[in-house]
Structures are given as C-alpha cells and as structure tokens.
Amino acid sequence: MPEKILLTSEEIGRVLARIAHEIVERNKGAEDVVLVGMRTRGVPLARRIAEIIEGFEGIPIPVGSLDISLHRDDISPSESKPANSSLTDIPIGITDRRVVLVDDVLYTGRSIRAAMDALVELGRPQTIQLAVLIDRGHRELPIRADYVGKNIPSSRDEEIQVQLQEVDGVDNVVIESRAAKPVSEN
C-alpha cells in the first residue's frame, strides 16, 4: 500500500481545536489544567492546544514536556538511550492539578503507562487525562484516551506517522504498509 494521507494541516488544526474545547468543557474551565506533552511530537501538540485554549479562555495554560525513557518496558535495555532528566520540563507543580497528557499516537498503551509512572514521581495530580491526535487501536494495556482527534483502525503491518511543522517541517498524518518500505542492502 502506498503512503496515504489521513489528516492534512487544516484537518489537524480543526481536530486540535475540538480537543481544546473538549478539555475545557470536561474540566469546567481551564483553571488548574496543565498540559504535558510526551517527547517528541506530544510537546508541540500540547503547545498548540494550550494556545487555542488561551485564545478562548483568556488565561495562559502551563505546558510541560515529559521524557519517559526510564519508565519504558517496551524497549530492551540494550536498545534504550540513557535518560536525560533535562528533557522533562514541567514549569509548575502538578500536585492537585488536572494534568492532560498529550501524545501523537495511541497504540499499545505502553508509552502512556510509562508516562503515568513518570508523572506520579513528580507529584500527585488530581486527575490524569489523555489527549491523542490518533488512536490506532491494538491495546496491550487497559488504557484509553479521554480526547481523541481521530480513530484510525489499522493493522499491525501498517505504520502511522505524524509529521508536525515544529519537528518535521510539515503538518500531516500518513499511513503506510511496513512491507512497502524498501529494505536497504549493506
């Protein structure tokens, strides 16, 4: 299967606006809400959502970034990179706040479990909610998103790639078959 565009830049903007409104509605305002983006693409998504909320609520929303590498169980120790505590940066205490964890793709749930472990080491939030741009299914843990941009049923042989202007120079979401990728010969 050749690469197929699932979301364009304009569609990503509309999805994030909807998620921002849902966050405010569910939390009955934006007081005590903190957005925490998971590295790498969750961080710019969290910043965009915060800007949208600030635009209609008129109050700044704290945005942090979270490095989960020390808490992952889906990568063997030989594959993992050393954790860099400077990659976690949350500008405000999270105890008794409503933390919205933001990620690009929800798949098995293992990264989200690792993120929750990392968050509770930093404090005790009133709630932890999850916002994702794409939910592709195939959960291995009982984790679900509170806010979903788009549900994309996919096979395990497909790869969903979120590309964001801040990281990749373009905004879109694409799906392609892993078998379609050329194998390099060395």
Steps between C-alpha positions, in 0.01 A plus 500: 500500500647836407505778755154650561433836666256461790503860627610820329631810675152657500341183640763481777412859592128419520563186705718687750238776533236237580727333755570839664126569535438150638773546762346826620149355498594186694701696758239776530757760400876511476589573863760257637540331160858417399584354160798263492628391161683173457825535311525550209183589313274523803680817607410717199147357504465601867627850420251539216210384716608740777508792252149415382367480858669828591339657195146433614541478879737796533733332749843349434518122529825354637664258257771253590697226330555149628779253430383143565813309402578378854151356537456314171449123504465459124865564422774267611778652712746455213276707267418779743685829503612644830230716655559870501321662791531839331251375237228502767399858560171578672492868600253457785434243772246235397372406845124558524484618139317350205776372274421433136764273353537564125642257244483459125402132459341260748586142409576230759469729802847421630639850444202649683553265795863610510392866488260453790779339703727796421227751592422352840869521587465877457189545714146383558266650241129534576441321167703381205314522170627393159474689170626338179493611141460143371366185669592201287384221732695181583511567875711270717407682822160625624565862401267728306517861391264763640541718191560348155563694183428211268455125538692317228442124488827357377680172470822427681667494158424868450686796637340832587732798484410836647703780348492841666637832379703552817682166462468391137437822308152388388163426661327176403422147609576214263454124505704250305569130496822401674555249220499788250818648648806414295752281675851638476774257416842544655 
